[in-house]
Amino acid sequence: MVKFLLWCILLVMCWPLALLALVLYPLIWLLLLPFRLLGIAVEGVLGLVSAVITLPFRLVRAI
């Protein structure tokens, strides 16, 4: 909602820039999508490695 309100203000102030932003936003989103997916995958792998490394300590602490 905030992004929409900011876009409306930009539309009133400078409509060519607002229309350019409206056209470029989906293209930039598509370009950044692989990096987001890569970030999710790396976060999952690091979480798995962290869980495997800390598993013995958690098992000893539980006893």
VENBEL-V253346 format. One record per run of one state. SS is the DSSP state (H for helix, E for strand, L for the rest). FROM is the first residue (numbers start at 1). LEN is the number of residues. If there is no record, write none. Layout:
SS & FROM & LEN
SS & FROM & LEN
This chain:
L & 1 & 1
H & 2 & 12
L & 14 & 1
H & 15 & 48
L & 63 & 1
